[in-house]
């Protein structure tokens, strides 16, 4: 496995103005010379959650390793958290996608099959680049290259979606927006366009932190715009289940509920493979 940390600000020649993060941690497959051929792989950008207040390690490397085992080259985004707010996080996610597009040949990544998976607030950040890829901050930084920021598929796990008071996770929107932008401008169910990427969404009915209505509202909006969408709402399980395995679980979690909700990962792989996200020979 090739593991390295890429400083996105250094790569793009952008000066940090109070930001501390903005890095990618890679989990890449090596090329084996004895095979006499080069393998090109789909890529997965992994965006952990944490309400933009902390960075959930349980939703970083464990997720990357599962997709790595399925043939993906994976890249975990280390992004800024509060008190740093908009536009830092959306710029860092945008830089991550552009880096993967620009360096696809050197990385042996398929530039037409780069997906993103996000969890909770990380699902919100995944939504930012999936549905608002031409956001004002991204346009100002990257101009017409914004079109390359949109992932080729999005996997949203118990995502923060709506800013409406009845279902919003207020802390996530407060930490993301700061005093710079309105939460309603980043309430995705109001801003879906036909060009949005195919989207796989999952959540649990028992989620007491980010109401599952967020997932329902997003999928309804995607379907209204004719965007391919798949939704799985599992009946049991708390918020923050990550890959639903013992290595990421709290002691009091229901093991049967975890085992059932764990189906989200192979289902997401089926969703991706049906859209050409498979390793191939160069």
Phi, psi and omega in degrees: 000136178261111179247126176208157179250125183253125176274108185291327179294318178295319181299316183272357180068034180256132180279135175288137178237066182098345177286149179246332185256216185093052181226156175245135173253119187264148172227091189244149175281138174284161171266133181259111184301327184294342177283340178070022179205161179254135176260134175250132189238152169293155180244151176231120172272120183257126182237101180293162177260195182139022176062022186057020179247333173211177186239112187283108178295332179295341182252015179252266184302317180302324178290314180302319182292326178292315179289327175302315180296337179269006174105001179273148161270131191240149184220115182268127180274123172261104187245165182286154178235173180304141015276357175291134183225195180311137010261012190305310187293318181290327176293320181293319176294321177295318177299320181300314180294318180294323177301314181295323177294312185292324184259015185304315182297313181294329182273353188059042177254142177284111186292346180263000181223069177243113181256170175223141176234131181227153185236126176056242176295331173295330172294325175295316179293323173300319177296326179303314181278342180276326186242341180234046185293345176248031174310152184304319180293323179289320177298317181296325183277324192233358176056226184292344178292351178306327182300336182275354180283327183298125176297160178278346172198152181233136175243113183248121185252120185034059192280150164282120185235305192258139176268000179296135191305325185294334186231356187288147166267095192301321183298320180298313180293321179298315182288325180286312188281327187057223175256012190269322186220162180277137175304326181297333179289346181237027174262099199296328183298345179266356190227020180285138178238160180301336181277002178299151183284159171308137189228132174249129184230138172218153179199180176237147181296334184269006181297113182264358182257308174245103186306140181296346175301335176302313180295320181295316180297319180296312183295322177299318180293320178297316181294324178299328182266005177076023180269135177300127183215144176227131184236134173233117178247104182278145190286332184233159176122143181277179174290149171083034187281350178052235182270008174059046181229164185302326185288349179239006189264147169280157189299329185267007180287145179286115184295325178293320177296319178298315182298324179288310182293339179299344178297344181303324187289308175298328176295320177295324177294321175299316179301316181287316181298325177297342180251019172089012180276077180221149174296151178215161176278133181291000000 
